[in-house]
Amino acid sequence: MKLHIFENKKKLFSFSKDIFQTIYQKEIKKKKYFYMALSGGKTPITFFKHLIHLKIDWNKIFFFFVDERCVPFKDKKNNGNLAKKYLFDLLKIKKSHIFYIPTETPQLSAKNYEKTIKKHLKNSIFDLIILGIGQDGHTASLFPKMKALKEKKKEVIAVKKTKEPFQRISFTFPLINKAKNILLLAHGEEKKEAIKKFILEKKSPISQVNPKNLHVLLDEKAAFFLRSKAIWNK
């Protein structure tokens, strides 16, 4: 794990754009296409707004999703819809390069999405996965106390969060940890306890994230308890 702490959110996302470009350029030298998986929530939207300024060949990238809420595509809670609005439409990404998660029948959709990943990616290995972290320490749609945290065989599953009226579809940790690179982004004071449990105490769902190359990008507020543990980027 490489920890990078920034003075503010602006510098964090500026660096996230640069490290994305570095990873992309490194991997695209080895093969024809680059495969990445996106997360939902508010943090990726800011990430997208920085990515659109990069001068790279976007037609060489295939996009997948780490998780999805089983709501209509036009719903504001739909991760695919947000990515379409803030990234795909602005960059004019080919539809054939975007793999949205179908949500009509959660169990079957999860099974079919796993098949789609295996069809396009050798050994289901992504070049890059973008992750966030919730205040409860969840990542993707893998929440505390879920049975899904112990899943060892399936790579994509349907899950149900307590008190939510809809199901979700999510990557599991076996699939996440296969990735060549993971960028985990978090900012704000409200994330400091979650980051503490993740990195110092290793007592949250996201503590199971352990790929070959994990870059954790935080601002000072989120990294409140990590002042002596990280690479500081002013």
WOGI-V231438 format. One record per residue. N is the residue number from 1. RES is the residue in one small letter. D_FIRST is the distance of its C-alpha to the first C-alpha in Angstrom with 1 decimal. Layout:
# WOGI-V231438
((N;RES;D_FIRST) (N;RES;D_FIRST))
This chain:
# WOGI-V231438
((1;m;0.0) (2;k;3.8) (3;l;6.4) (4;h;9.8) (5;i;12.9) (6;f;16.2) (7;e;19.8) (8;n;20.8) (9;k;20.3) (10;k;22.1) (11;k;19.8) (12;l;16.7) (13;f;18.5) (14;s;19.8) (15;f;16.5) (16;s;15.4) (17;k;18.6) (18;d;17.9) (19;i;14.5) (20;f;16.1) (21;q;19.0) (22;t;17.0) (23;i;15.4) (24;y;18.9) (25;q;20.8) (26;k;18.8) (27;e;19.3) (28;i;22.8) (29;k;24.0) (30;k;23.6) (31;k;25.4) (32;k;27.7) (33;y;25.6) (34;f;22.2) (35;y;21.2) (36;m;19.2) (37;a;19.2) (38;l;19.7) (39;s;19.4) (40;g;22.2) (41;g;22.9) (42;k;23.6) (43;t;20.2) (44;p;20.4) (45;i;23.9) (46;t;23.0) (47;f;20.3) (48;f;23.3) (49;k;25.6) (50;h;23.5) (51;l;23.0) (52;i;26.7) (53;h;27.3) (54;l;25.5) (55;k;28.0) (56;i;26.7) (57;d;28.5) (58;w;27.7) (59;n;30.0) (60;k;27.5) (61;i;25.0) (62;f;25.4) (63;f;24.2) (64;f;23.5) (65;f;22.6) (66;v;20.1) (67;d;22.8) (68;e;26.2) (69;r;28.8) (70;c;32.1) (71;v;34.1) (72;p;36.3) (73;f;34.7) (74;k;36.4) (75;d;35.1) (76;k;32.9) (77;k;30.5) (78;n;30.0) (79;n;26.6) (80;g;28.3) (81;n;31.0) (82;l;28.7) (83;a;26.9) (84;k;30.4) (85;k;31.7) (86;y;28.9) (87;l;27.6) (88;f;29.7) (89;d;33.1) (90;l;32.4) (91;l;31.1) (92;k;33.7) (93;i;31.4) (94;k;33.5) (95;k;33.9) (96;s;33.4) (97;h;29.8) (98;i;29.0) (99;f;28.5) (100;y;29.1) (101;i;28.9) (102;p;32.5) (103;t;33.1) (104;e;36.8) (105;t;36.4) (106;p;33.0) (107;q;33.1) (108;l;34.5) (109;s;32.4) (110;a;29.2) (111;k;30.7) (112;n;31.8) (113;y;28.6) (114;e;26.8) (115;k;29.7) (116;t;29.2) (117;i;25.6) (118;k;26.6) (119;k;29.5) (120;h;27.6) (121;l;24.3) (122;k;24.3) (123;n;22.8) (124;s;21.5) (125;i;18.5) (126;f;17.6) (127;d;16.5) (128;l;14.7) (129;i;14.5) (130;i;14.6) (131;l;13.9) (132;g;15.2) (133;i;15.5) (134;g;19.0) (135;q;20.4) (136;d;20.7) (137;g;17.1) (138;h;17.9) (139;t;16.3) (140;a;18.5) (141;s;21.7) (142;l;20.3) (143;f;21.7) (144;p;22.0) (145;k;24.6) (146;m;24.9) (147;k;25.9) (148;a;23.6) (149;l;20.6) (150;k;22.0) (151;e;22.9) (152;k;22.2) (153;k;24.6) (154;k;25.1) (155;e;22.6) (156;v;24.3) (157;i;26.3) (158;a;28.5) (159;v;27.8) (160;k;29.8) (161;k;28.6) (162;t;31.2) (163;k;33.8) (164;e;32.8) (165;p;35.8) (166;f;33.8) (167;q;31.4) (168;r;28.1) (169;i;26.6) (170;s;22.9) (171;f;20.4) (172;t;19.4) (173;f;16.1) (174;p;17.3) (175;l;17.8) (176;i;14.6) (177;n;12.5) (178;k;14.6) (179;a;13.5) (180;k;12.6) (181;n;10.5) (182;i;9.7) (183;l;10.3) (184;l;10.4) (185;l;13.1) (186;a;14.8) (187;h;17.6) (188;g;20.6) (189;e;21.6) (190;e;22.1) (191;k;18.4) (192;k;17.7) (193;e;18.7) (194;a;16.6) (195;i;13.4) (196;k;14.7) (197;k;15.2) (198;f;11.9) (199;i;9.7) (200;l;12.5) (201;e;14.9) (202;k;13.1) (203;k;16.4) (204;s;16.2) (205;p;16.2) (206;i;12.9) (207;s;11.3) (208;q;12.3) (209;v;9.9) (210;n;8.0) (211;p;8.5) (212;k;8.4) (213;n;6.6) (214;l;4.9) (215;h;6.0) (216;v;7.2) (217;l;10.6) (218;l;13.0) (219;d;16.4) (220;e;17.8) (221;k;19.5) (222;a;16.6) (223;a;14.6) (224;f;17.8) (225;f;16.6) (226;l;13.5) (227;r;15.6) (228;s;14.9) (229;k;11.1) (230;a;10.0) (231;i;10.9) (232;w;14.2) (233;n;15.7) (234;k;19.4))
